[in-house]
Amino acid sequence: MSSLALSVLLSLVSAVAYAAGAILQEHVATTTPSRPYAPLHQRRWWAAVVLNSVGAVLHVVALAYGPLSLVQPLGALTIVFALPMAALFVRRRAGRTAWRGAIMATVGLAGLLALTGEAESRSLGTAGRGVLAAATLGTVALLFLMAQGMHRPIMRSVLLAGAAGVAFGIASVFTKSVAVDWQWDAPLGQWPSLAVIAALATGGLLLSQASYRGAGLAAPLATVTVVNPVVAAVVGITMFGEDFRYGVVGTVLALACGVVAAGGLILLTLERLGGAPGVGSDRHTSRPEVGERVDVRAVPGTRTDLEVEMRSRAVAGGS
């Protein structure tokens, strides 16, 4: 088996592991809304962490055998695997709009893969890594702060998932650099980059967990899996010298494929916003989840009209 074929196989298995982890994360977010970032008491969350770790290890090995601009887009197939897996294992079926979005994302990624060229393995210098780390932390922090000001769960979710995708994508860039420069006789020489990878991976995991709160599975997962490879591929092309086949024509076609993939992401988001016919809107995301009850009580204050206040609360003794 060639190194390129091995990197593709490892990437596909990694995507399946990520998909399983995402399904568990979304389930945990539904059952523990009061702990959006790190529900440490949930065994399912730790199982999701293990699955994500397995996916990450396979992803790292794939990066060692294949170019960044090939391995990263394959990781976006996570959303394609997640939808049928969710329907099969947790009985959560996706709507037609979600499937159309997933198919568009798949077609766009297939085009990117067909146009991806190979390049020699390269690494970032110390100065380049410092600038990239600072820019990444600033971008993630900005997206996080913007998410805190959003009232619609789906918009907050997309921003948090976008921040997670940026963190994961740049973590892959640093991983690629470490893999290229690694020396077994001097392992501590890579500790600054390893620290950045650990920080970005942990931050991405916590942000992605929070992104599933009140937004379902498809939209936040698609955001992470599209932003992740796009960010990493841009860095790979601009800083690692990786490119697309057929010169300018190939680059234009690759951009068109990126637009198709982005269109799929938009469809998945519209399904939650209610912008597509026959699908639910944001008001559905504010309803109590399974395992919750509704308290109905009078609104304080003197009013001429009868009003009630409805608040969802987890059933006592629930998970």
N, C-alpha and C positions, 0 to 999 in steps of 0.2 A: 504493500500500500504506500502510495506517495505521501510526502509530508502535507501536501495541499489537501488530499482526500482525508487524511487523518484529522487535520484541523477542522474540516467540515463535519465529520462524524462526531468529534468531541463537542463542537458547538451545538449540534442538534440535541445531543444528550443533555448538555448544559441547559438548553432552552426548556426541555421537559422538566428538569429539576426546578428551574426558576418558576415555571408555570404552576407546579404543585405547591411550591412555597407561597406563591401569590394567592392561590385559592385558600390556603390555610390562613394567611394574613387577613384576607377580606372577611373570613368567617370570624376571626378573633375581633376584628374591628366592629363587627355587627353585634357581638355578644358582650363586648366590654367597651362601650362608648366613652366611659369616664376616664379611660387610660389610653389615649390615642397614640402615644409614641412607643411605650415599652411596657406592655402588660406582662410583667415578669412572672406573675403567678399562673399564667396560662400555659399548660403543657403543649397545646397546639402551636402557640407562638414559638416555643423553643424548637418544636419540630420544623416549623417554617424557617427558623434560623439555620438549622442543620441542612435543610434542603437548599437554601440559598448559598450556604457555604460550599456544599458539594458542587452546585452550579458554578460558583466562583472559581473553585479549584480546577474544574474541567475547562473553564474559560481561560484560565491562566495557561494551562498546558496547550490549549488550542492557539493562544497567542504566540507561544514559543515555536509553533510549527507553521503558522500562516500569517499573512499580512493583516495589519490592524483594520484596514478598510474592507477586508473580507470577513473576518471573524465577528466584528461588531454588528454588521447588518444581519448576520445569521442569528444573533441573539434576539433580534426583534421578532423572530418567529415564536417567541414565548406567547404572545397574545393569540396566535393561531392555535397553538396547542392548548391554551388555557380554556378557551370556550367549550370545546367538546369534552375536556376533562371535567370541567365544572358541571356540565349537564349529566355526565356519566356518574360521577362520584358524590356530588352533593345536590343533585336534582335541581340545579339552577340553570335554566335554559336561557340562552341569549335570544334577543329579538332579531327580526330580519335586518334591521338597520345595523345592529352590531355585527352581524355576519357580513353584510356588504362592506362595512368598514374594515373588517379583518381581511376580507378578500382583496380589497384595494391595497391595503398595507402589504399583503403578500406579493401581489403583482409588482408593486413598486420596488420591493426589496429584491425580487427575482431579477428585475431589470438592473438594479445596482450591482448584483452579484455577477451578472453576465458581462457587465462593463468593467468590472474591477480588474486592474492589472496587478502585477507583482513587482515588488521592489526589494532591494537589499535591506536587511535589518539594520536600523539605525537607532540612535539614542539621543536624548536631549542632554545638553550640557547643564552645569550647575546653575548658571544664570537663567537659562531658559526654564528650568524646572521651578525656580523661585518665582519668576514672573507668572508662570502658568498656575502655580498653587495659589498665589495671592489673588489673581483674577477669578479663579474658580470659587474661592471662599467668599469673595465679594458678591459674585453672581448668585450663589446659593443663599447668602444672607439676604440679598435684595428680594429674591423670590419668596423666601420665607416671610419676610415682613409684609410683602404685598398680600400674601395669603391670609395673614391675620386680619386684614381689613376687609376681607370678602365675606358677605353674608350668605350668598348662595353656596351650598355645600359642594356642588360640582365645580364651581370656579375655584374655590379654595383647594379642592382636591387636585385639579389640574396644575395649579401653581406649585403645590407641595410635590406632586409627582414630577413636574418639570425640574424642580430643584434636586430631587433624588436622581433623575436621569442625568443631569449635569455632573453630580458627584460621582455616579457610577462610571460615566463615560471618561472623565478625566482620571479616575482611579485606574481604568484600563490603560490609559496612555502612560501613566507612571509605571504600571506593571510591565508594560512592553519595554520601557527603558531599563527597568531593573533586570528583566530577563536577558536583555542584550548585554548589559554590563556586568552581570553577576560573575564573581570570582570566588570559588570555594575556599581559596586560601586567605581571602580577606572579606568575609561576609559582613562585617560591621561597616564596611565602606559604603554600603547602601542604606544605612539606617535612617537618614533624613527622608529618603523617598519611601521607605517602608512605613515610616510614621505618617506620612501624608496619605499613603494608601489606606492605612488602618483608620485614619480619621475620616476620610471620604467614604469608605465602605460602611463604617458605622453610622455616619450621618445619613447616608443614602438609605440604609435599612430603616432607621427611625422615621425619616421623612416619608418613605414609601408606606410604612405602616399607618402613619397618620392620614395619608392621602385616601385610604379606603373608607374612612369614617363618613357614612352618609352618602357615598357616591357609587356604591356598587363595585363590581370587579373590572369591567371592560375598560371604562374611560381612564382611570388612573394607571392601570397596567399598560394600556396602549401608550399613554403619555410617556411613561418611564422607558418603555422598550423602543419608542421612536426617537425620543430626545437623546437617549444613551448613545446609539450608534451614529446619529447625525453629528453630535458634538465630537465624538472620538474620531470619526472619519474626517471631519474638517481639520482637526489637529493633525491627523495622519498625513493628509494631503499637503497642508501648509507648512508643517514643521518636520515631517519625516520623509518628504519627497515621494510619497505614494501618489499614484495618479490613476486615471481611467484609460481604457483602451481607445484607440481611434482618435486620439488628439482632441481637438476642439469639438468635433462632432460627438465624440463619446462623452465629453463633459456636458454638453448640452442635453444629450439623451439622459445622462445620469441625473441632471437637475430635474428633467421632466418626470423621471421615476420618483424622485424625492417629492415632487408635488403630488403625485398619485398617492404615495404613502401618507403624506400629510393630509390629503383629502379623506383617507380612511380614518385617520385620527379625529378629524372634524366630525365625521358621521357618528363616531362613537361618543363624542361629547354631546352632539345634538340629541342623541337618544335620551340622555339624562336631562337635557334642558327642555325637551319637548318641542324641538325645532323640526322634527321629522314627523310626517303623518303616521298616526297609529302607534306612537311610542309614548312612554311616560314622561312627565315633566318633573321639575324640581319639587313640586308639591308632594310628589310621591316619596321623595327621599326624606322628607321631614316626618313621614308617618312612623309610628313605632315599629321597630323591627320585631321579628319573632322572638318571644320570650319577654316582651314588655307588656305593660298594661297602661291604660289611660286613666288619669285622675281628672275628674270634672268638678270644678268648684266655682263659687261666685267670685267675680272680680272685685277687689276692695274698692270702696268709694261709693258715693251716692250717684246713681245713674238713673235716667228715666226709662231706658230700655233694658231689657233683660240680656245680660251677657254672661258668658261662661268662659273659663280659662281651661285649656286642655294642655296637660304636660305629660310627656311619656316618662315612665320610670320603670327600671328593671324590676322584675318580680323578685320578691325576697327569696333568698336562697338560690337564685339563678347563678349561672356561671358568669 
